[in-house]
Amino acid sequence: MIITGSGRGIGREYALMMAGEGAKVVVNDVGGSRDGAGHSDGPAHDVVAEIEAMGGEAVANGDDISSWDGAGNVVKQAIDHFGGLDVVVNNAGILRDRMLVNMAEEEWDAVIKVHLKGTFGVSRFAAAYWRERSKNGETNDARIINTTSPSGIYGNAGQTNYGAAKAGIASFSIIAAMELERYGVMVNAIAPTALTRMTEDLGLGGASEETKAMMDPRWIAPLCTWLASPQSAGVTGRVFEASGAYLAVAESWHRGPSTKPVDEPSEVDAAIRPLLAQARPNSDMFGNEKTS
């Protein structure tokens, strides 16, 4: 299996738990800072050493999965090193938070590239491998597990770039599930809430010890491990939420109140206002209905 961004935080917890269940893991991480700057081989190799110390099998990979060649390389390494590939966990990510009026083009592009293009690239190369196996008469029992976010499915001020990327990943997962099921590939996404270096200065860093324990990234790993396992057979196209406070299924967009169409701008207000009064308000950051 491949786990991107698994040198630290949630990805590291995924790698350790999966390896403990017998998975052979490609630990991918560029070892950069939270905003994506820099490169270090250390984090990926450290996790590999932890896995090997517990008797597991793992190999480090430092490719930048937001590049086309990097995405292809990590898939090739998994197939070449372990003789095949069954699971891809797209977890790598960065933050460049900024209010919309102050956001620079580079801050937008960098976040979209790592999260959205990175998820696409690794998934695309893995999907091509599984499709080829299927065309050759081989059977797949494969998984793609993507990482979305409450910011993407519910919204959070200051994260138009990150939220847009994560919302895109949620939709990507639903559509990829439709396309790849014929090849024996299940595709799902997880929206985690955890205290990592990505979130420590977003309000969670000053939380109580009890809250910090609930926000430990290890709480996310059991769900990801289950999704990667044969036990999750038939579960595809879903978005899950996980933290130390809850485990939930996120429900996607549904059509709300509706009426017959109008063909004059002057008629829109009278038609729309009653629908707005009937419609549920958008949820808050925690998926709960706003009360004011």
C-alpha positions in Angstrom: 0.0 0.0 0.0 0.9 3.6 -0.5 0.3 6.3 2.2 1.2 9.8 1.1 2.2 12.4 3.7 2.9 9.6 6.2 6.0 10.9 7.8 4.1 12.8 10.5 0.7 13.3 12.1 -2.3 11.4 10.8 -0.4 9.7 8.0 2.1 8.3 10.4 -0.6 6.9 12.5 -2.1 5.3 9.4 1.2 3.7 8.5 1.9 2.3 11.9 -1.5 0.8 12.4 -1.7 -0.6 8.9 1.8 -2.1 9.2 0.7 -3.6 12.6 -2.1 -5.3 10.7 0.3 -6.8 8.2 0.3 -4.3 5.4 3.5 -3.6 3.4 3.7 0.2 3.3 5.3 2.8 1.0 5.8 5.7 3.4 5.7 8.8 1.1 6.7 12.2 2.6 8.7 15.0 1.2 9.5 16.1 4.7 8.6 19.8 4.1 7.2 22.4 6.4 3.5 22.9 7.0 3.3 25.3 4.1 5.1 22.9 1.8 8.5 24.5 1.8 11.7 22.5 2.1 12.5 18.8 1.8 13.9 16.2 4.2 14.2 12.4 3.9 14.1 12.1 7.7 10.4 11.8 8.5 9.7 9.0 6.0 12.8 7.1 7.0 11.9 7.5 10.7 8.5 5.9 10.1 10.0 3.1 8.1 12.4 2.4 11.0 9.5 2.3 13.4 7.6 -0.2 11.3 10.7 -2.4 10.8 11.3 -2.3 14.6 7.9 -3.8 15.1 8.6 -6.5 12.6 6.7 -4.9 9.6 7.7 -4.2 6.1 8.0 -0.7 4.7 10.0 1.5 2.3 10.5 5.2 2.2 9.6 7.4 -0.7 10.4 11.1 -1.0 8.7 12.0 -4.3 6.5 15.1 -4.6 3.1 13.6 -5.4 1.8 16.9 -6.6 4.0 16.5 -9.7 3.0 14.1 -12.5 6.3 12.2 -12.4 6.3 12.0 -8.6 2.8 10.5 -8.6 3.9 8.0 -11.2 7.1 7.2 -9.3 5.5 6.3 -6.0 3.0 4.0 -7.7 5.8 2.3 -9.6 7.9 1.9 -6.5 5.1 0.2 -4.7 4.5 -2.3 -7.5 8.2 -2.9 -8.2 9.2 -3.3 -4.5 6.3 -5.3 -3.2 5.1 -7.0 -6.4 1.7 -5.3 -6.5 -0.5 -2.6 -5.1 -3.9 -2.9 -3.4 -4.4 0.3 -1.4 -3.7 4.0 -1.9 -4.2 6.4 0.9 -4.0 10.0 -0.3 -3.1 12.0 2.8 -0.4 14.5 1.8 -1.3 18.1 2.3 -0.1 21.6 3.2 -1.7 24.8 4.5 -1.4 28.4 3.2 -4.3 30.0 5.1 -5.3 33.5 4.1 -8.5 35.5 3.9 -9.7 35.7 0.3 -9.0 39.5 -0.2 -5.4 38.9 0.8 -4.6 35.6 -0.8 -1.9 35.5 -3.4 -2.0 33.4 -6.5 0.9 31.3 -5.4 -0.9 30.5 -2.1 -3.9 29.3 -4.0 -1.9 27.3 -6.6 0.3 25.5 -4.1 -2.6 24.3 -1.9 -4.7 23.1 -4.9 -1.7 21.4 -6.4 -0.7 19.4 -3.4 -4.2 18.4 -2.3 -6.2 18.1 -5.4 -3.7 17.4 -8.1 -1.7 15.1 -5.7 -4.8 13.1 -5.0 -5.6 12.9 -8.7 -2.1 11.9 -9.8 -1.5 9.0 -7.5 -5.1 7.8 -8.0 -4.8 8.0 -11.7 -1.6 5.9 -11.9 -3.0 3.3 -9.5 -6.3 3.1 -11.4 -4.4 2.5 -14.6 -2.6 -0.4 -13.0 -5.8 -1.9 -11.7 -7.6 -1.4 -15.0 -4.8 -3.2 -16.8 -5.0 -6.1 -14.3 -8.7 -6.3 -14.9 -8.3 -6.3 -18.7 -5.9 -9.2 -18.3 -8.4 -11.2 -16.4 -7.0 -10.6 -13.0 -9.2 -9.8 -10.0 -8.7 -6.7 -7.9 -9.8 -6.0 -4.3 -8.4 -2.6 -4.2 -9.0 0.6 -2.2 -8.4 4.4 -2.7 -8.9 6.3 0.6 -8.8 10.1 0.1 -8.5 12.9 2.7 -11.1 15.6 2.7 -11.8 18.0 5.6 -14.6 19.6 7.5 -13.4 22.8 5.9 -14.2 21.3 2.5 -17.5 19.8 3.2 -18.8 22.4 5.7 -16.6 25.5 5.2 -14.2 27.5 7.3 -13.2 31.2 7.0 -9.7 31.8 5.9 -9.4 28.6 3.9 -10.9 29.2 0.5 -7.9 27.5 -1.1 -7.8 24.5 1.3 -11.6 24.2 1.6 -12.0 24.3 -2.2 -9.3 21.6 -2.6 -10.9 19.4 0.0 -14.4 19.9 -1.4 -13.0 18.9 -4.7 -11.5 15.7 -3.2 -14.9 14.8 -1.7 -16.5 15.1 -5.2 -13.5 13.4 -6.8 -14.0 10.4 -4.5 -17.7 10.0 -5.3 -17.1 10.2 -9.0 -14.0 7.9 -9.0 -16.0 5.4 -7.0 -18.6 5.3 -9.9 -15.9 4.8 -12.5 -13.6 2.3 -10.8 -16.1 -0.1 -9.1 -16.1 -2.2 -12.4 -12.4 -2.9 -11.8 -12.8 -4.0 -8.2 -11.8 -0.7 -6.7 -13.6 0.9 -3.8 -13.1 4.7 -3.3 -14.0 6.6 -0.1 -12.8 9.7 1.7 -12.2 10.6 5.4 -12.7 14.1 6.8 -10.5 14.0 10.0 -10.4 16.3 12.9 -7.1 16.0 14.8 -4.4 17.9 16.6 -1.3 17.9 14.4 1.2 20.5 13.3 -1.4 21.5 10.6 -3.9 22.5 13.2 -1.9 23.4 16.4 -2.3 27.2 15.8 -5.9 27.1 14.5 -7.4 27.0 18.0 -6.5 23.4 18.9 -3.0 24.1 20.2 -4.3 25.8 23.3 -7.0 23.2 24.0 -7.3 21.4 27.4 -5.5 18.1 27.9 -8.7 16.3 27.7 -9.6 17.8 24.4 -6.0 17.2 23.1 -6.5 13.5 24.0 -9.7 13.4 22.0 -8.0 15.1 19.1 -5.1 12.6 19.0 -4.5 11.7 15.3 -4.5 8.0 16.3 -8.3 8.2 16.5 -8.5 8.5 12.7 -6.4 5.4 12.0 -9.0 2.6 12.9 -11.5 3.9 10.3 -8.8 4.2 7.6 -7.5 0.7 8.5 -11.1 -0.7 8.2 -11.6 1.0 4.8 -8.4 -0.5 3.6 -9.4 -4.0 4.7 -11.6 -6.7 3.1 -14.2 -6.0 5.8 -15.2 -2.8 4.0 -16.2 -4.7 0.8 -19.1 -3.0 -1.0 -18.6 0.4 0.8 -17.7 3.0 -1.9 -18.4 6.6 -2.8 -18.9 7.7 0.8 -17.4 10.5 2.9 -16.7 9.7 6.6 -15.9 11.9 9.5 -13.6 10.8 12.3 -12.1 12.2 15.5 -11.8 11.3 19.2 -15.3 12.8 19.6 -17.3 11.1 16.9 -17.4 8.7 14.0 -19.9 9.7 11.3 -21.1 9.4 7.7 -21.2 12.8 6.0 -24.2 13.2 3.8 -23.6 15.0 0.5 -25.6 17.6 -1.3 -29.4 16.9 -1.6 -32.0 18.9 -3.4 -33.9 21.0 -0.9 -37.2 22.8 -1.3 -38.2 23.4 -4.9 -41.0 24.9 -7.0 -41.9 25.3 -10.7 -39.4 27.3 -12.8 -39.9 30.9 -13.7 -38.9 32.6 -16.9 -38.8 36.3 -15.8 -36.3 37.9 -13.5 -39.2 39.8 -11.8 -40.7 36.5 -10.7 -37.6 35.1 -9.1 -37.8 36.9 -5.7 -41.3 35.7 -5.0 -40.4 32.2 -6.0 -37.1 32.0 -4.1 -38.0 33.6 -0.8 -40.4 30.9 0.4 -37.9 28.2 -0.6 -35.1 29.9 1.5 -37.5 30.0 4.4 -38.1 26.3 4.2 -34.5 25.3 3.5 -32.1 24.2 6.2 -29.3 26.7 6.8 -25.8 25.7 6.0 -24.0 23.8 8.7 -21.3 25.1 10.9 -17.7 23.9 10.8 -18.7 20.9 12.9 -21.5 19.7 10.6 -24.2 21.0 12.9 -27.1 23.2 11.8 -26.5 26.8 12.5 -29.0 28.3 15.0 -28.3 32.0 14.2 
